Amino acid sequence: MSDEILINVTPQETRVAVMQFGVVQELHIERSSARGLVGNIYQGRVCRVLPGMQSAFIEIGLERAAFLHVADIWAQRTDEEQKPIEKLLFEGQSLLVQVIKDPIGTKGARLSTQISFAGRFLVYLPQETHIGISQRIEDEAERVILREKLQQLMPPEEHGGFIIRTMAETAENNELLADIEYLRKLWNDIAEKSKTAPQKTLLYQDLNLALRVLRDFVNEQTDRLLVDSRETYLKMQSFAQAYTSNVLPKLEHYSGERPLFDLYVIEDEIEKALSRKVELKSGGYLIIDQTEALTTIDVNTGGFVGVRSFDDTIFKTNLEASQVIARQLRLRNLGGIIIVDFIDMDNEEHREAVLAEFKKGLSRDRTRMTINGFTALGLVEMTRKRTRESLAHILCEPCPTCQGRGEVKTAKTVCYQILRDIVREARQFNAREYRILASQNVIDMFLEEESQSLAQLGDFIAKPISLQVESQYTQEQYDVVLM
């Protein structure tokens, strides 16, 4: 078996692992309490127009208003200059919108008024008239053949446009016709609903993760799909019979006693994908730091010393790292700006080979991205389209102790902070005694290394200072109580 897709379903969440030769290449998680919004179509209400930003906030029934930029407002293609947003929208206006990016962090969802939705082989653009073709289909002759085939199949009354997806390369005419019919009916239903639906109404919701697997993930290289839920298996089977009949022989229900993700060691892979450090087989390692603005990936040789020369060691480490980084981007669903700091290479051929290997690893990614060559500082800059939260943002939250810094103040630093606070309090209040409430580590520091500092302060303020351990306190927490 080369490619497998494993689907683990519980009432709370659905998890999908895309495997290649027994190695996890992608992880997707969808929780029933927080399904992704990308692809959803709403009858929105314009609540605020911002001419200075050429943007508007649209209420679609979520906790936060969604964001619409003037560039994402569909308009008839004319020779006229783009109108400013204040000439296109007004407060209180009803507007048909589609989510193109989920809410991420403190940012609301991003919207577009250009509607599109995907079938198995085609993406339907009801407001357009042209036929586009996936960039992954590179053969020019094949592109011409597919465009002509679709033009012949389209009904004469069709006014919408289509994008031909990669999977359409092997599709039969009857399959393409079924896709056209399904997508047109879907749009007619949505358009009809929108005429009478109140503002802030959800008109269309994209398929759940399990069914999106059948539509978007399965390809010719997929050998089988294993689903550990009987109910989900039956729903997928029904969907496949209607829309993706060629997938039916590959779909299997897993009923073994051992949990599916345990059997394939995927739980361990999820834990590793949350770690800051990623070990390389050669002995080197990666350090991955994710911030709101960008992600940095640092490559280190670690314990790898090589057998020939130092340059050769660096080259081999970077080559291995380029493949591992490409996989980690998919596993962790990292998006936005990404900076990769490969180990410095003086040899230009080595740099070109590492970049080529990196691009080869990234070519398996179904997410749109751009990648630049090495900068003058030896960094590789790239962007990866971010439509959903990363794996870490779905599964984790900032540490309550360090508030997401990744570090805590040392016990000695906290001790000195407490001493300064006592001096400050002593100047304002005439207390009988000062009691320090702190964690065990901080109290131990006062009793040992900083005992002299504490005694000197007691003499300086001429008041006794007592200590009390609070086992529930973190290392940075403390209180100074005036007795």
N, C-alpha and C positions, 0 to 999 in steps of 0.2 A: 504494500500500500504506500503510495507516495503522498497524496493529499487527502486529508480527512477533515471534516467539520464536526465538532462535538458540541452538543447543546444540552446544558444542564438547566433544568427548570424547577423552581419552587414557587409557591404562591406569591412570594415577596419580590423575586427577581429572576431574570433569565440571563444566563451567561453563555457566551459562545467563544470557543477556541478554534482558530483555524490552524491546522497542523500541516507541516510539510516534512516528509521523511521522519516523522516522529517527534519533530521539534515545533514548539508553539511559535507561530509567526504573528498572530494577531489575537487580541482579547477584546471582546465587546460585552458590556454589561448594561442592562436596562432594568430599572426598578419600577415596579408597578405603581409606586407612589410618586415617581418623578420620571415619567416617560419623556424622551427627547421630543422637542417641538419642531425640529427642522422638517420642512415639507408641509406642515399644517397650514391650512387656509382659513382665515378669519374674516368676518365682517367687522372691520375696525372702526374706531371713532377718533378723528383727529382732535387731540386735546390741547396741543400747543405747537405753534409754528415758530421756528427760530431762524429768521432771515440771516443773522450774523453767521450762523453755522451751516446755512443752507440745508437744514434738517428739520424734522418734525417728530414729536412724540405721539404715538398712537396707542390708544387703549384697546386691548384685545381680550380683557378679562383676566389678566394675570396680576400678580402682586405689584409688579413694576410695569410702567408703561414701556412699550417697545420703541425702537429707534428706526427712523426711516430717513435716509440721505437722499438728496435730490438726484444723485446718480443712479439710484435704485428705483426711480419712478419711471414706469414704462410710458412711452409716448410714441405716436406714429412717427416713423422715420421720414423726416422732411429735411429740406435744406435750411430751415430756419434755425436760428441760434437757440440754444437751450434756454427755456424760460426759467426765471428764478422761482424758488419754491413758494414764495408768497403769492405768486400769480397762479400756482397750480393747486394749492390747498388752502383751506380755511378752517378755523376751529369749529367743531361740531359736525364736520363733514363725515359722511359714511364712505368707507374705502375698503375695497377688496384687497387684502394683503396676504402674503405668504412668508413664513419664517424661513430665513436663509442661514441664521446662526442662533444657536441656543443662548439663553442667558448664561454669562460666564462671570464668576466673581460678583462684583458690584454692578456690572453692566447688564442692562436689559436685553431682550431678544432683538436681533437685527431683522428688518423686514425688507421686502421688495414688493412692488405692485406688478412685476412681471411674473405671471403664474406659470409653473411648469410641474409636471409630475411624471414619474417613471413607470413604464411597464417593464416587461421582461427584456424586450429588444429595443424599445424606443423610448425616448423622452418626448412628451407632448408639450408644445408651446402654443396654446390656443390663440394668443394675441399676435403671433408671428406668421409669416408666410414662407419662410425659407426652410431648406433641408440642410442641417448640419451633420457632421460626422465626427465621432470620437477621435481625439488626437492619438489615441493608442493604435488606431488603424493607420499605419504609416504608408502602406503600399498604395501609390497613386491610382494605379489601374483598378485595384480593389475598391477604392473610394468611389470611382466613377461608376463601376458596376452596381454598387449598393445604392447610390443615389438614383440611378436610372430605374432600378428594380422597384424602389419605394415609390417613385413618381408614377409608375405604371399601376401600382396597387392602390394608390390613394383614390378614394371616391371623387367623382368630378365636383361634388358640392363642398368638398373639404376646403376650408379657408385657413386652417391652422398650420403651424409648422412642426417639424420633428427634428430630433437629434438621433442619429443612428448610433446605438450603443455597441460596444466591442462584441458582445455575444451574438449580434445580428449577423456576423460573418458566416456562421454556419446555419442560420435559420432558414426554414422552408417558407415558401410563399404563404401557405395557409397559416403558419405561425405568426408571420408579420401581419397578415390580415386580421387575425384574432386580436393581436395587440392593438392595432388601429381602432378596431371596433370597441374594445374594452376602454381605451383611453378617451375616445370621443363620448361614450356613454357617461363615463365618470364626470367629464367636464360639463356635459349637458345637465346632469343632476346638480352639480355645484352651482352652475349659473342660475338654474331655476330656484334653488334654495335662497340664493343671495338676494332675489327680488323681494322676498317677504321677511327674511330673517332680521331680528332686531340687532342693533349695534352690539359689539363685543361678543359675537356668537361664533363658535367653532363650526365651520362648514364642512371641513374635511380633515381627517387625521391620517397620517401615513401609517403603513402597516407596522405591526409590532415587530420586535427584533427577530423572532423565530421565522416569521413569514418573509421578512426582508432578506434573510439568509437565502431563501429559495430564489428570490428575485435578483439579488445583487451579488451574492458571494459565490454561488456555485458556477463552475466553469468546466471545460473539457478535462482538465487535470484532476478534478474532484472525483475520488474513487467512491466515497460513501459519506453519508451524514448519519451520525448516531444521536438519537434523542432519548433522554432518560425519563420522559413523561409520556404516559400513554395518551392522555388527553391532547397534549400538544402535538404528538405524533399524528393523531387522527386529523387534527386541524390542518397540519402541514400536508398530509396525504390528500385531503380534500382540495386544498389550494393548488397543489401540484397537478392533480387530475384536471383542474380547470385551466391552469395557465402555464405550467411547466412540466408537461407529461414526461419529457425525457429524463427528469430527475427521479421519477418514481422508483425505478429499480435500485437507485443508490440510497434511498431513504430507509433507515432501519430503526426499530425501537430497541433500546438497550434495557434489559430487565435483570441484569446481574445484581448480586447482593452487594458487591463492593461499589461505592460511589464512583460514577464515571470519571470525575475529575481527579479522584485519588488514583484510579487505575492508570491514568495517563500522566500522573505526577504534575498536574496542572496547578494544583493548590500551591505547590512549592514555587512554581514559575511566577504566580501572582505575587507571592511574598518577595521574590527577588526583584520583580518589576516595581516594587515600592521602595527598594533600597537605593540609597544615594550612590553606593559603590557597586560596580559590576566587574566581576573577575573575568579575565581573559584566560584561555587555555594555556597560553604561552607563559603565564606568570605575571603579565602586565595587568592593568586595570583601568576602568573608566570612572570618573567622578561626574555625576549628572546633577546639576543644580537648576531647579525650576523656579522662576520668579514670575510675577504678573506680566512683565514686559517681554521677557525673553528666557530662553533656556540655554545654559552653557554646558558643554561636554568637554572634559579635559582628559586627554590620553596620557598614561604614564607607563613606563617600562616595568616598574615594580621589581619583582625578583627575576625577570627574564634577562639573562646575560648573553645569550646567543653563543655561537661556536666559531664564528669567523671574525667579524669586525664590528665595531660599535655602530657604524652606519648601517650595516646589514641587520643588526639587532633592532634598530629604530625602524627600518623599512618594514621588517616582518611584523613588528608590533602594530604599526600603523595600518598595514594591510588587513590584519585580523580585526583591528578595531573598527575599520570602515564597514565591514559586514555586520559586526555586532551592533554598531550604532544604528545602522539602517533598521535592524530588527527591533531594537529598543524603542525607536521612534514609533513604530507600529504598535508594539506591545503596550507602551505607556500612553499612546495617542497624544503625543506632544505636538503642539501647534504653535503658530506665530513665528517670531524670529528665533532662529537657532544658530548658535555660534559653536563651531567645533575647533578645539585647539589640539591639533595633532602634534606629535613630538616633532621639533624642528628638523627639517631635512635640507641639506645643502645640495644634494643631487637633484637636478631638474627632472631627470627621467623617473626617479623615485616618486617625486611629487605628482607627476602626471599619472603614474601607475596607480598610486593611492586614490587620486581623484576619480580615475576611471573605475576602480573597484567599488568606490563609494557610490557612484552613480548607478553602477550595475546592481548593487544591493537595494538602492532606492527605487529601481525600476519596477520592483514587485509591489510597490505601494499603490493602493487604489485612490489615495488622496492626492490632490493637486499640489505641486510644490515647484519652487524655483531654487536653483543652486548655482552659486558663483564659484570661481576658482579661488586659489590661495591669494590672500591679501598680502600687502608688504610686510605685515607682522606674522605671516605664516598661519593665519586663521582661515577657516572655510565658513563663509556666511551662506545661510539658506533660509527659506521660509517654507512652512508647511501649513496648508489651509486648516484653520481651526474652526470647526462647526459645533463640536461638542466638548464637554469638559474632559480633561485628561483623566487617566485611571486613578492617579493619586487624589485628584479633587473629588472624584466620585466616592472613593473608599476611605479617605482620611480627612481630618480637620486639623487646624493648627494646634500645636501642643499647648495646653493650658499653663504649663510651667514656664516655657521660654517664649510663648506667644509667636511661635513660628520662626524664631531667629535661628534655631538649631543649636543654640549655646545657652548656658546659664552662667550668671556671675559666680565667681569662686566664693568659697566660704570666707576667705580673707577679705575680699572686696566688700561682702555684706557686713562683716565685722566693722570695717572702717566707716561704712555708711551709717551704721548704728551709733558708733562713737560720735560722729558729727551731729547726728540727730539729738543725742543726749546733751551735747554742748548747747545746741540751739534751744532745746526745751529749758535747760537750766537758766538761761538768760531771761526767759520769759516768765517762768513759774518758779515758785519757791516750794518745791515738793519735799516731802520728808524722806522719800526713797524712790529710786528708779528701778523698775523691774524689766528685764529684757526677755521677751517671749520669742523664741526662734527655733529653727530645726536643730536636730541632733548635731549635724556637722558644724553648724555655726557656734553652738554652745561649746562643743569640744574644742573648737579653735580658740574661744575665749578662755577656756580652762587650761590650755596648753600653750601654744605659740604666742597668743596675744594676752596672756594673763597679766603681764607687766603693763601693757597698754591700758588694760581695764583698771588696774590698781592706780596708775598715774592719773587717769581721768577722775577716779573717785576722790583722790586727794585734791585735785584741781577744783572740783565743784563742791568739795567738803560734804558730800552726801554718799550714803551707801548705795551700791549698785548690785542687785541680785539677778540670778539667772534662772530661767525656767524653760525646759524642753517642751515644745509642742509637736507631737509626733505627726499631726495632720498637716503641718506647714511644709511647703516646698522650700528649697534652699534659699530662694530669694525673698520669701515671706518673713516678716517679723513685725513685732509691735513693741513700742516702749510705753510702759504703763507708769503713770505718776501715782505714787502711793501717798 
